[in-house]
């Protein structure tokens, strides 16, 4: 598979949002370390296999020849088998009683036996074809479950700063004509500098890394369809585990019409299985065009990596995978290089179980949520994990990361040892102020919070700036873009129209919009519940679409152009969140009422409950309005101007924390809707994987996310530079409103911490 386009998407995403994570290197006797070197000249041997004999436990040496291996669950005595292409396989006995913390293992180079010259010559093209012919017998083709360890680092201008470690389950299975897979995180550790909440397959480094594995789908240099674009060359044979290894070199032809890797691949001479490959792409000829965004240009200078397999039993299984993605940020005006970044991903495959593995219980999906499993830091767990040891350069990150360790929120005066904080009262308000101050000072929250308990306001405060450039502070009356919380208002209008007898929820869309492509397939209920199959339109994927992004489009034309693709699934067969549903609902409202959606919104919602500081995009105030910011590289910049009126009924409203409290109180009473409608809105119609919760009409219903023992309803809003979160426990009179104007923030985690204070 040529996965350069996937890498491109990843790099674009990484240019704006980068997750920062924690690496810990302590061992406490549960891990042995060592180094692999050439016996002749003591040079380190990178990417050597270290396997515990008669087990599937093992690791791989890093590019400095060093390794670490968990021995907690091994017998008192065991044997390590060390192997690498070009060297003789060596066995090393180890006893826990000797208490050796570090091993130095030297390998002797192998030489091809003389009798090999009499073996019939096999051409490079023939080796590659034999690889494909034997693929189904060399690599397990049915369902399998693999446990793996993932490690990711980001280097900026030579200094490593950002780290992620995770243990994962990977399920591979057949789907149609190709191999498919699922990825599930079982544990992870990270810094608390959250930069992105969505961590799904489209922007997921781990997911992309596994997708590049040719055991799942072939990389371009192994794909026979690309053979015409390569010059193949056989290099000198080498050996591995005392077997002769064929070495092929792949060089893209000058007339190749697409970007291809230069690669070197190693194949077993007996069965033609791929056991190792190293690949590299140099973007010297601008085969991948630079991405120019605003005042900066992002250039991809290179992509490189390596793949490694080993044979355990009957089949070859994954052992190690790594790749580096480089990009350079250039100022379009001065032409200065602002940053030279490298993202390095490594995966160590620990254990593979063959035999029709069942589907994973919690796999990453299109819009995976990194908070779905908010693991607490467990030092003992990580001390007992086999690790990919860091290079000397990566060690430089440790000092930086200590400043960003997960905050064990300690209320009052010692909230964070590295921050200078004022004293906080020993009260719920003081505790929340402590938490929010820590989150703000560690660049995790910039906004306004409002919290009630027993229906009384106990904390209402602003943290940070409304205008960063001019240092204009936020205040509690600042107006924010509330994103998808707008959908709750649209839902209320629909239910009020039903109460007035102007529609029923079982009505087909065609009754009001007869020209809509799917008019006779979809009901109003399915639109409200996100059970339509209509593909979502999403501004995050439209930043470069000048028509969508910057031009005001009439509602009917917008529906025709952006909400009328083939359905993703049959209506009512499942739930999948779609912005398109609510744009169609706004058009239905306009058709029934014979006037603009915004005038209906004011008359039906804003005026009855006195939302005097809530505004549609055609009447946003110029004063006390927060500016929205997005993360670009390591700094925040103003969100690009875009036509928010195109989000009619979807995510177009601006409001304050005070007005949102009025709204939440109305939703917890019969002030605006009937008791039956209130119950319908908050009934779990579907399961919503993104929040691991039930989902009604624009409210998520707590299942496991907040661990509360009382009914808990919540919803988040996203609008480029603005993120928001509202949470309500009606029985306790608890309402939590979080409005943030610096892009994504840990809204789930922050809500949890506030709930701990109120519990």
Secondary structure, DSSP 8 states (H G I E B T S, - for coil): ---HHHHHHHHHHHHH-----------TTSEEEEEEEETTT--B-TT-EEEETTSS-EEE--TTSEEEEE-TTS-SEEEEEEE-TTB--EEEEEEGGGT--EEEEEE-B----GGGGGS----HHHHHHHHHHTHHHHS--S-EEEEEEEEEEEEETTEEEEEEEEEEEEEEEEETTEEEEEEEEEEEE-BS----SB--GGG-HHHHHHHT-TTTS--GGG-GGGGGGEEEEEEEEEEETTEEEEEEEEEE-TT-SS---EEEEEEETTT--EEEEEEEEE-TT-SS--EEETTEEEE--EEEEEEEEEEETTEEEEEEEEEEEEEEEEETTT--EEEEEEEEEEEEEEEEEES-----SS---TT-BTTTT-----HHHHHTS------HHHHTHHHHHHTTB------GGGS-TTS------SSHHHHHHHHHHHHHHTTS--EEEEEEETTEEEEEEEESEEETTTTEE--TT-BEE-GGGHHHHHHHHHHHHHHTTS--TT-BGGGT-TTSTTTTT-BHHHHHTT-S------GGG-TT-HHHHHS---HHHHHHHHS-S--SS-TTSS----HHHHHHHHHHHHHHHTS-HHHHHIIIIITTTT-TT-B-GGG--SSSB---EEEETTEEEE-----GGGGTTTS--EE-HHHHHHHHHHHTSSSSS-HHHHHHHTS--EEETTTTEEE-SS-EE-SSSS--SS--EEEEEEETTEEEEEEEEGGGTEEEEEEESSS---HHHHHHHHHHHH-
